[in-house]
Amino acid sequence: MEFITIFLIALALAMDAFAVAVTAGLQIEELNIRHVFRLSWHFGLFQALMPVIGWYSGVTVVSLIEQYDHWIAFLLLLWVGHGMIREAFADDNERRFTDPTRGKRLVMLSIATSIDALAVGFSLAALKVSIVMPVIIIGLVALICTVIGLFVGNRFSSSTRTGVWAEIVGGVVLIVIGIKVLYEHNVFSQFI
């Protein structure tokens, strides 16, 4: 498989990671190297690991999860997005900053933004493409897009009031990304 093809696949896979990174950047008041490292490392790592899992699992596991992978991504994004919106409306005494680059939220976002890469790994196995080069490119592109997204989002987040609105917008963006995942898998055509 040509480098440009792998790069374009990696770029397409990294778009959700970029959008989520922008949202995370909006939330973080003082972005530091630890935030950047944690989010970009995890998003890059998960984007790289999912194709490997898909590639090694072959038909068995992918065919079992393929029918539901979009629902898993949607539910994870809905859960995190809902939590962000709920937190934005909490009064100052209840309100606590939840760092999107730590803990459960980080793991959920990493899985949700990389689940499509599982199917890519399966496709690469079906095409009998070596997994090494695509995994490196996919992971690096996701890492770089995440870093850029964090800085873009953080550039527009400067005050506490902006932070509250950023959390609301961020939560809505995550939910919209989840809906987009369902749309891309033609879930809505079943109802029309």
C-alpha atoms as an extended CHARMM CRD file, in Angstrom:
* protein
*
       192  EXT
         1         1  MET       CA              0.0000000000        0.0000000000        0.0000000000  PROA      1               0.0000000000
         2         2  GLU       CA              1.3410000000        3.4430000000       -0.9370000000  PROA      2               0.0000000000
         3         3  PHE       CA              2.4310000000        5.9510000000        1.7030000000  PROA      3               0.0000000000
         4         4  ILE       CA             -0.0410000000        8.5970000000        0.5040000000  PROA      4               0.0000000000
         5         5  THR       CA             -2.9540000000        6.1590000000        0.8310000000  PROA      5               0.0000000000
         6         6  ILE       CA             -1.9270000000        5.1980000000        4.3580000000  PROA      6               0.0000000000
         7         7  PHE       CA             -1.4400000000        8.8740000000        5.2410000000  PROA      7               0.0000000000
         8         8  LEU       CA             -4.9120000000        9.8100000000        3.9800000000  PROA      8               0.0000000000
         9         9  ILE       CA             -6.4480000000        6.9260000000        5.9520000000  PROA      9               0.0000000000
        10        10  ALA       CA             -4.5350000000        8.0920000000        9.0410000000  PROA      10              0.0000000000
        11        11  LEU       CA             -5.7120000000       11.6700000000        8.5120000000  PROA      11              0.0000000000
        12        12  ALA       CA             -9.3330000000       10.5670000000        8.1690000000  PROA      12              0.0000000000
        13        13  LEU       CA             -9.0490000000        8.4720000000       11.3430000000  PROA      13              0.0000000000
        14        14  ALA       CA             -7.4610000000       11.4030000000       13.2130000000  PROA      14              0.0000000000
        15        15  MET       CA            -10.2810000000       13.8800000000       12.5360000000  PROA      15              0.0000000000
        16        16  ASP       CA            -12.3580000000       12.7520000000       15.5270000000  PROA      16              0.0000000000
        17        17  ALA       CA             -9.2460000000       12.9150000000       17.7200000000  PROA      17              0.0000000000
        18        18  PHE       CA             -8.5860000000       16.4510000000       16.4350000000  PROA      18              0.0000000000
        19        19  ALA       CA            -12.1560000000       17.5900000000       17.1710000000  PROA      19              0.0000000000
        20        20  VAL       CA            -12.0830000000       16.0820000000       20.6660000000  PROA      20              0.0000000000
        21        21  ALA       CA             -8.6550000000       17.6610000000       21.2930000000  PROA      21              0.0000000000
        22        22  VAL       CA            -10.0290000000       21.0890000000       20.3450000000  PROA      22              0.0000000000
        23        23  THR       CA            -12.8240000000       20.5250000000       22.8580000000  PROA      23              0.0000000000
        24        24  ALA       CA            -10.3260000000       19.4800000000       25.5340000000  PROA      24              0.0000000000
        25        25  GLY       CA             -8.1690000000       22.5190000000       24.7490000000  PROA      25              0.0000000000
        26        26  LEU       CA            -11.1860000000       24.7660000000       25.2830000000  PROA      26              0.0000000000
        27        27  GLN       CA            -11.7060000000       23.2520000000       28.7300000000  PROA      27              0.0000000000
        28        28  ILE       CA             -8.1530000000       23.5380000000       30.0330000000  PROA      28              0.0000000000
        29        29  GLU       CA             -7.3900000000       27.0150000000       31.3970000000  PROA      29              0.0000000000
        30        30  GLU       CA             -3.6270000000       26.6840000000       31.5570000000  PROA      30              0.0000000000
        31        31  LEU       CA             -2.4920000000       24.1400000000       29.0250000000  PROA      31              0.0000000000
        32        32  ASN       CA              0.8510000000       22.6010000000       29.9490000000  PROA      32              0.0000000000
        33        33  ILE       CA              3.1630000000       19.9550000000       28.5540000000  PROA      33              0.0000000000
        34        34  ARG       CA              1.6100000000       17.2350000000       30.7550000000  PROA      34              0.0000000000
        35        35  HSD       CA             -1.8560000000       17.8750000000       29.2820000000  PROA      35              0.0000000000
        36        36  VAL       CA             -0.4560000000       17.8250000000       25.7580000000  PROA      36              0.0000000000
        37        37  PHE       CA              1.6040000000       14.6890000000       26.3690000000  PROA      37              0.0000000000
        38        38  ARG       CA             -1.1810000000       12.7090000000       28.0820000000  PROA      38              0.0000000000
        39        39  LEU       CA             -3.8850000000       13.4090000000       25.5170000000  PROA      39              0.0000000000
        40        40  SER       CA             -1.7040000000       13.1570000000       22.4170000000  PROA      40              0.0000000000
        41        41  TRP       CA              0.0770000000       10.0370000000       23.7020000000  PROA      41              0.0000000000
        42        42  HSD       CA             -3.1710000000        8.2450000000       24.5210000000  PROA      42              0.0000000000
        43        43  PHE       CA             -4.9580000000        9.2510000000       21.3150000000  PROA      43              0.0000000000
        44        44  GLY       CA             -1.9150000000        8.2900000000       19.2240000000  PROA      44              0.0000000000
        45        45  LEU       CA             -1.4420000000        5.0430000000       21.1390000000  PROA      45              0.0000000000
        46        46  PHE       CA             -5.0890000000        3.9800000000       20.8850000000  PROA      46              0.0000000000
        47        47  GLN       CA             -5.2100000000        4.9510000000       17.1850000000  PROA      47              0.0000000000
        48        48  ALA       CA             -2.1300000000        2.7800000000       16.6420000000  PROA      48              0.0000000000
        49        49  LEU       CA             -3.2790000000       -0.1560000000       18.7790000000  PROA      49              0.0000000000
        50        50  MET       CA             -6.7790000000       -0.5090000000       17.3550000000  PROA      50              0.0000000000
        51        51  PRO       CA             -5.5980000000       -1.3980000000       13.8140000000  PROA      51              0.0000000000
        52        52  VAL       CA             -3.1890000000       -3.9310000000       15.3320000000  PROA      52              0.0000000000
        53        53  ILE       CA             -6.0560000000       -5.5130000000       17.2700000000  PROA      53              0.0000000000
        54        54  GLY       CA             -8.2080000000       -5.5090000000       14.1210000000  PROA      54              0.0000000000
        55        55  TRP       CA             -5.3740000000       -6.9230000000       12.0420000000  PROA      55              0.0000000000
        56        56  TYR       CA             -4.6440000000       -9.7640000000       14.4580000000  PROA      56              0.0000000000
        57        57  SER       CA             -8.2280000000      -10.5640000000       15.3300000000  PROA      57              0.0000000000
        58        58  GLY       CA             -9.2100000000      -11.2970000000       11.7470000000  PROA      58              0.0000000000
        59        59  VAL       CA            -12.7720000000      -12.0970000000       10.8670000000  PROA      59              0.0000000000
        60        60  THR       CA            -13.8740000000      -13.4940000000       14.2210000000  PROA      60              0.0000000000
        61        61  VAL       CA            -13.7930000000      -10.5600000000       16.6270000000  PROA      61              0.0000000000
        62        62  VAL       CA            -14.2710000000       -7.7800000000       14.0930000000  PROA      62              0.0000000000
        63        63  SER       CA            -17.3600000000       -9.4120000000       12.6340000000  PROA      63              0.0000000000
        64        64  LEU       CA            -18.8250000000       -9.6900000000       16.1340000000  PROA      64              0.0000000000
        65        65  ILE       CA            -18.2010000000       -6.0500000000       17.0630000000  PROA      65              0.0000000000
        66        66  GLU       CA            -18.6070000000       -4.5290000000       13.5870000000  PROA      66              0.0000000000
        67        67  GLN       CA            -22.3920000000       -4.3500000000       13.9130000000  PROA      67              0.0000000000
        68        68  TYR       CA            -22.1090000000       -2.4550000000       17.2100000000  PROA      68              0.0000000000
        69        69  ASP       CA            -18.8270000000       -0.5040000000       17.0750000000  PROA      69              0.0000000000
        70        70  HSD       CA            -20.5910000000        2.7050000000       16.0690000000  PROA      70              0.0000000000
        71        71  TRP       CA            -23.0120000000        2.3330000000       18.9850000000  PROA      71              0.0000000000
        72        72  ILE       CA            -20.1120000000        1.8360000000       21.3930000000  PROA      72              0.0000000000
        73        73  ALA       CA            -18.3910000000        4.9930000000       20.1070000000  PROA      73              0.0000000000
        74        74  PHE       CA            -21.6820000000        6.9250000000       20.2060000000  PROA      74              0.0000000000
        75        75  LEU       CA            -22.5010000000        5.8730000000       23.7810000000  PROA      75              0.0000000000
        76        76  LEU       CA            -19.0060000000        6.7140000000       25.0390000000  PROA      76              0.0000000000
        77        77  LEU       CA            -19.1020000000       10.1510000000       23.3960000000  PROA      77              0.0000000000
        78        78  LEU       CA            -22.6570000000       10.7460000000       24.6330000000  PROA      78              0.0000000000
        79        79  TRP       CA            -21.6660000000        9.8010000000       28.1870000000  PROA      79              0.0000000000
        80        80  VAL       CA            -18.6270000000       12.1190000000       28.2610000000  PROA      80              0.0000000000
        81        81  GLY       CA            -20.4690000000       14.9420000000       26.4440000000  PROA      81              0.0000000000
        82        82  HSD       CA            -23.4490000000       14.7270000000       28.7950000000  PROA      82              0.0000000000
        83        83  GLY       CA            -21.0970000000       14.8430000000       31.7840000000  PROA      83              0.0000000000
        84        84  MET       CA            -19.4190000000       17.9860000000       30.4360000000  PROA      84              0.0000000000
        85        85  ILE       CA            -22.7430000000       19.7600000000       29.8630000000  PROA      85              0.0000000000
        86        86  ARG       CA            -24.0690000000       18.7280000000       33.2850000000  PROA      86              0.0000000000
        87        87  GLU       CA            -20.8760000000       19.9630000000       34.9230000000  PROA      87              0.0000000000
        88        88  ALA       CA            -21.1180000000       23.3230000000       33.1250000000  PROA      88              0.0000000000
        89        89  PHE       CA            -24.5500000000       23.9590000000       34.6680000000  PROA      89              0.0000000000
        90        90  ALA       CA            -23.5010000000       22.9690000000       38.1950000000  PROA      90              0.0000000000
        91        91  ASP       CA            -23.2490000000       25.8770000000       40.6250000000  PROA      91              0.0000000000
        92        92  ASP       CA            -19.7880000000       26.9950000000       41.7420000000  PROA      92              0.0000000000
        93        93  ASN       CA            -19.9140000000       24.9510000000       44.9660000000  PROA      93              0.0000000000
        94        94  GLU       CA            -20.6900000000       21.7310000000       43.0680000000  PROA      94              0.0000000000
        95        95  ARG       CA            -18.5160000000       22.5790000000       40.1040000000  PROA      95              0.0000000000
        96        96  ARG       CA            -15.2030000000       20.8010000000       39.8930000000  PROA      96              0.0000000000
        97        97  PHE       CA            -12.8080000000       20.8830000000       36.9940000000  PROA      97              0.0000000000
        98        98  THR       CA            -12.4890000000       17.4730000000       35.4240000000  PROA      98              0.0000000000
        99        99  ASP       CA             -9.2990000000       17.3060000000       33.4450000000  PROA      99              0.0000000000
       100       100  PRO       CA            -10.0930000000       15.5950000000       30.1150000000  PROA      100             0.0000000000
       101       101  THR       CA             -6.4860000000       14.3950000000       29.9650000000  PROA      101             0.0000000000
       102       102  ARG       CA             -6.7760000000       12.2240000000       33.0790000000  PROA      102             0.0000000000
       103       103  GLY       CA             -8.5700000000        9.1970000000       34.4020000000  PROA      103             0.0000000000
       104       104  LYS       CA            -11.7470000000        7.6010000000       33.1560000000  PROA      104             0.0000000000
       105       105  ARG       CA            -12.5960000000       10.4330000000       30.7800000000  PROA      105             0.0000000000
       106       106  LEU       CA             -9.2310000000       10.1010000000       29.0170000000  PROA      106             0.0000000000
       107       107  VAL       CA             -9.6820000000        6.3640000000       28.5090000000  PROA      107             0.0000000000
       108       108  MET       CA            -13.2780000000        6.7610000000       27.2660000000  PROA      108             0.0000000000
       109       109  LEU       CA            -12.2800000000        9.4860000000       24.7980000000  PROA      109             0.0000000000
       110       110  SER       CA             -9.2980000000        7.4350000000       23.6050000000  PROA      110             0.0000000000
       111       111  ILE       CA            -11.4920000000        4.4270000000       22.8900000000  PROA      111             0.0000000000
       112       112  ALA       CA            -14.3080000000        6.4530000000       21.3300000000  PROA      112             0.0000000000
       113       113  THR       CA            -12.0090000000        8.3230000000       18.9410000000  PROA      113             0.0000000000
       114       114  SER       CA            -10.1210000000        5.2160000000       17.8350000000  PROA      114             0.0000000000
       115       115  ILE       CA            -12.7620000000        2.5160000000       17.4510000000  PROA      115             0.0000000000
       116       116  ASP       CA            -13.0160000000        3.0470000000       13.6730000000  PROA      116             0.0000000000
       117       117  ALA       CA             -9.3370000000        2.1400000000       13.4170000000  PROA      117             0.0000000000
       118       118  LEU       CA            -10.2730000000       -1.4080000000       14.4400000000  PROA      118             0.0000000000
       119       119  ALA       CA            -12.0730000000       -1.9150000000       11.1300000000  PROA      119             0.0000000000
       120       120  VAL       CA             -9.1400000000       -0.3490000000        9.2640000000  PROA      120             0.0000000000
       121       121  GLY       CA             -6.8430000000       -2.9540000000       10.8200000000  PROA      121             0.0000000000
       122       122  PHE       CA             -9.1650000000       -5.7060000000        9.7010000000  PROA      122             0.0000000000
       123       123  SER       CA             -9.2540000000       -4.2510000000        6.1830000000  PROA      123             0.0000000000
       124       124  LEU       CA             -5.4640000000       -4.1360000000        6.0660000000  PROA      124             0.0000000000
       125       125  ALA       CA             -5.3280000000       -7.7940000000        7.0900000000  PROA      125             0.0000000000
       126       126  ALA       CA             -7.8570000000       -8.6980000000        4.3860000000  PROA      126             0.0000000000
       127       127  LEU       CA             -5.6760000000       -6.8690000000        1.8380000000  PROA      127             0.0000000000
       128       128  LYS       CA             -2.6210000000       -8.7150000000        3.1800000000  PROA      128             0.0000000000
       129       129  VAL       CA             -0.8580000000       -5.4330000000        3.9470000000  PROA      129             0.0000000000
       130       130  SER       CA              1.9170000000       -5.4300000000        6.5330000000  PROA      130             0.0000000000
       131       131  ILE       CA              0.6420000000       -3.6870000000        9.6630000000  PROA      131             0.0000000000
       132       132  VAL       CA              3.9100000000       -2.0540000000       10.8040000000  PROA      132             0.0000000000
       133       133  MET       CA              4.0960000000        1.0360000000        8.5770000000  PROA      133             0.0000000000
       134       134  PRO       CA              0.3430000000        1.8570000000        8.7120000000  PROA      134             0.0000000000
       135       135  VAL       CA              0.3440000000        1.6300000000       12.5200000000  PROA      135             0.0000000000
       136       136  ILE       CA              3.2970000000        3.9930000000       12.8440000000  PROA      136             0.0000000000
       137       137  ILE       CA              1.7470000000        6.5040000000       10.4340000000  PROA      137             0.0000000000
       138       138  ILE       CA             -1.7490000000        6.2610000000       11.9780000000  PROA      138             0.0000000000
       139       139  GLY       CA             -0.3780000000        6.7210000000       15.5050000000  PROA      139             0.0000000000
       140       140  LEU       CA              1.8660000000        9.6620000000       14.5860000000  PROA      140             0.0000000000
       141       141  VAL       CA             -0.8200000000       11.4560000000       12.5840000000  PROA      141             0.0000000000
       142       142  ALA       CA             -3.2960000000       11.0750000000       15.4720000000  PROA      142             0.0000000000
       143       143  LEU       CA             -0.6800000000       12.3290000000       17.9350000000  PROA      143             0.0000000000
       144       144  ILE       CA              0.1460000000       15.3930000000       15.8040000000  PROA      144             0.0000000000
       145       145  CYS       CA             -3.5250000000       16.2050000000       15.1150000000  PROA      145             0.0000000000
       146       146  THR       CA             -4.2550000000       15.9350000000       18.8350000000  PROA      146             0.0000000000
       147       147  VAL       CA             -1.4430000000       18.3550000000       19.7260000000  PROA      147             0.0000000000
       148       148  ILE       CA             -2.6540000000       20.8360000000       17.1050000000  PROA      148             0.0000000000
       149       149  GLY       CA             -6.2590000000       20.4680000000       18.2860000000  PROA      149             0.0000000000
       150       150  LEU       CA             -5.3220000000       21.0920000000       21.9160000000  PROA      150             0.0000000000
       151       151  PHE       CA             -3.4950000000       24.3080000000       21.0430000000  PROA      151             0.0000000000
       152       152  VAL       CA             -6.2630000000       25.5120000000       18.7190000000  PROA      152             0.0000000000
       153       153  GLY       CA             -8.9200000000       24.9120000000       21.3750000000  PROA      153             0.0000000000
       154       154  ASN       CA             -6.8530000000       26.4170000000       24.1730000000  PROA      154             0.0000000000
       155       155  ARG       CA             -6.1540000000       29.5170000000       22.1020000000  PROA      155             0.0000000000
       156       156  PHE       CA             -9.8570000000       30.3880000000       22.2590000000  PROA      156             0.0000000000
       157       157  SER       CA            -10.3640000000       29.5810000000       25.9510000000  PROA      157             0.0000000000
       158       158  SER       CA             -9.1630000000       32.4160000000       28.1420000000  PROA      158             0.0000000000
       159       159  SER       CA            -11.5900000000       33.0890000000       30.9680000000  PROA      159             0.0000000000
       160       160  THR       CA            -13.7010000000       31.1620000000       33.4640000000  PROA      160             0.0000000000
       161       161  ARG       CA            -16.8590000000       32.2860000000       31.6740000000  PROA      161             0.0000000000
       162       162  THR       CA            -15.4010000000       31.0990000000       28.4100000000  PROA      162             0.0000000000
       163       163  GLY       CA            -14.4950000000       27.8540000000       30.1820000000  PROA      163             0.0000000000
       164       164  VAL       CA            -18.1530000000       27.2580000000       31.1440000000  PROA      164             0.0000000000
       165       165  TRP       CA            -19.3220000000       27.9110000000       27.5910000000  PROA      165             0.0000000000
       166       166  ALA       CA            -16.4490000000       25.8310000000       26.2920000000  PROA      166             0.0000000000
       167       167  GLU       CA            -17.6300000000       22.9120000000       28.4010000000  PROA      167             0.0000000000
       168       168  ILE       CA            -21.1550000000       23.2540000000       27.0350000000  PROA      168             0.0000000000
       169       169  VAL       CA            -19.9240000000       23.5850000000       23.4550000000  PROA      169             0.0000000000
       170       170  GLY       CA            -17.4310000000       20.7680000000       24.0300000000  PROA      170             0.0000000000
       171       171  GLY       CA            -20.1420000000       18.4650000000       25.3530000000  PROA      171             0.0000000000
       172       172  VAL       CA            -22.3810000000       19.2740000000       22.3970000000  PROA      172             0.0000000000
       173       173  VAL       CA            -19.4810000000       18.7200000000       19.9700000000  PROA      173             0.0000000000
       174       174  LEU       CA            -18.7860000000       15.2830000000       21.4600000000  PROA      174             0.0000000000
       175       175  ILE       CA            -22.4560000000       14.3440000000       21.1610000000  PROA      175             0.0000000000
       176       176  VAL       CA            -22.5320000000       15.6230000000       17.5630000000  PROA      176             0.0000000000
       177       177  ILE       CA            -19.4190000000       13.5490000000       16.7630000000  PROA      177             0.0000000000
       178       178  GLY       CA            -21.2580000000       10.5450000000       18.2270000000  PROA      178             0.0000000000
       179       179  ILE       CA            -24.2790000000       11.2720000000       16.0300000000  PROA      179             0.0000000000
       180       180  LYS       CA            -21.9260000000       11.6790000000       13.0400000000  PROA      180             0.0000000000
       181       181  VAL       CA            -20.5240000000        8.2070000000       13.7640000000  PROA      181             0.0000000000
       182       182  LEU       CA            -24.0670000000        6.8020000000       13.6710000000  PROA      182             0.0000000000
       183       183  TYR       CA            -24.8020000000        8.7180000000       10.4640000000  PROA      183             0.0000000000
       184       184  GLU       CA            -21.6390000000        7.3730000000        8.8050000000  PROA      184             0.0000000000
       185       185  HSD       CA            -22.8250000000        3.8490000000        9.6100000000  PROA      185             0.0000000000
       186       186  ASN       CA            -26.2530000000        4.5600000000        8.0360000000  PROA      186             0.0000000000
       187       187  VAL       CA            -28.1290000000        4.0320000000       11.3120000000  PROA      187             0.0000000000
       188       188  PHE       CA            -30.6510000000        6.7520000000       10.4890000000  PROA      188             0.0000000000
       189       189  SER       CA            -31.5690000000        5.2190000000        7.1280000000  PROA      189             0.0000000000
       190       190  GLN       CA            -33.2540000000        2.4140000000        9.0480000000  PROA      190             0.0000000000
       191       191  PHE       CA            -35.7740000000        4.9270000000       10.4110000000  PROA      191             0.0000000000
       192       192  ILE       CA            -36.4950000000        6.7670000000        7.1530000000  PROA      192             0.0000000000
